[in-house]
């Protein structure tokens, strides 16, 4: 399926959605888009390094605090 076909299918579904549910649909689409958007690995490493250098990160000794094992 081409990108334009997906867009048309999405528009058709949106047009068929009752108005009172559009806000919820927007929230679903927004949450989905954010969940599949990956940050660059370099940005993640830079952030982790910055947190380590400034002491912002969590101490590894507290990693399992609050997790109960039966």
Steps between C-alpha positions, in 0.01 A plus 500: 500500500634845410529782752218688330277191529567483875426870535175462309398200711577694819298799380207270421513351852523848654203619295298205630592566864230674704596855592484430872779239459741710293696626803559142617603396148745788481648396834539140378671607178729743681599241763563241229717738299708589804545135596639403161724805461848396601749749632846486352737264682757779517252729678422223752869439571566874533209537743621205708853636509376845599289350781798298624731802495254724684390235750142507370483126438372247749750308713515142379467375856142631501407331175286228661365703792127460537478182296359221711586143413283225644 
